[in-house]
Amino acid sequence: MDDDVERAARKVRDVEQAVSQHVARTGPITGRASSPDGAVTVVATPGGPPQQITVSPAALRMGPHGLAAEIMRIAEKAQRTAASRLRHALERVVDPRELTALGFAREQDEDESGWRR
């Protein structure tokens, strides 16, 4: 049993090192999404808060509640894009089945209009 635990620990260390090296080469993984009219744009990390929110003067016509709802919708889309990019990046160094087992679901990409590909 100790051999199994040691093998598993070694594999975790190897994967951690490979992922760290890959991220160091590629830089931070983010997702960008915009509303169809371009009035709201959000840049986010996978599962993290928005890193950047850009609101055009035209977006102010939505009113506070409409604008808040649109920002939340676009932020969620940006996070999904970032999560998809993270999984794609990790698939280069980790077996995709292991990513699925760890909870990194494979999602369909969306285009800028929100259509799934």
N, C-alpha and C positions, 0 to 999 in steps of 0.2 A: 504494500500500500504506500509506503514512503516513496518508492520509485515513481509511482503514479502521481503523487502530489508534487514531487520534484520536477517531473516532466511537464506537468501542467503549469507550474510556476515559471519554468524556463520558457515555455511557449508564450505565456502572458508577457514576460519581459521582452522576448523577441518581437512580439507584435507591437508592444508599446514603443519600442525603439524604432521599428520600421514606420509606424504611424508618425512619431515625432519627427523623424528625418523627412518624411514626405511633406508634412505640414510646414516644416522649416524651409523646404525648397519652394513650395507653392504659395506660401503666405496664408493669411487668414481666409477662412471660407465664409462667404456672405451670399445673400440672395438679394436681388433688387426686384421690386415690383412697382408698377404704376397703375393708377386708375385709367380706364379707357381714354379719357380726355386729357390725361397727363397732368391733371390738377394736383394730384397727390402722388408722391413717390416715397417709398420707404426702402431703406437698406437694413437688413437684419442678419443676425447669426442664427445658426440652428438652435432653436429652443431658447434663445436669449432675447433680451429687450431690443427694440429698434436702435440701431447705431446712428441713423440719420433719417430725418423726416423733412421732406421738402413740400411746402404748400404754396401753390400759386395764388395770386390775388383772386382769380376766378373761383377758387375753392371756397373762399369766404362766403360766397353766395349760398352755400349749402346750409348755413346756420350752424350754431355750435353743436347741436345733437347730430345733424347730418354729417358734419365734418368729422366729428369724433367716431361715428360709425364707419365712415369711409376709411379713416386712418387705421382703425382696428382691422377692417377687412383686408386692406392692402398690406398691413404688417403681417397678418397671418399668411397671406400669399407669399410674401418675401421670406418668411421663416420656412415655409414648405419648400421653396426654391433652394434655400440654403441647406436644408436637411437632405434634399435630393442630391445636391452637389457634394455634400459631405459623404453620403453613402457611395457615390460614384468615385470619389477620391479614395475612400477606404477600400473599395473593391480591388484597387491596384495592389494592396498589401495584405488584405485579409480575405479569407474565403467568404464569398457572398452568403453561404449557408450559415456561417458563424455570425455574420452581421444580422441576419434575420433572427437568429436565436437570441441575440443581444437586444433585439427590439428596434433595429434599424430597418423599418419597413421600406419596401420598394414602392415608390409612388410614381405615378405617371407625371411627366413634366407638363407644365402649362405654358402656353404661349402668352404673349403680352396681353392678349384679349381675355385671358382666363379660360381658354379652351384647352381641354386635356388632349395630349397627343398620344 
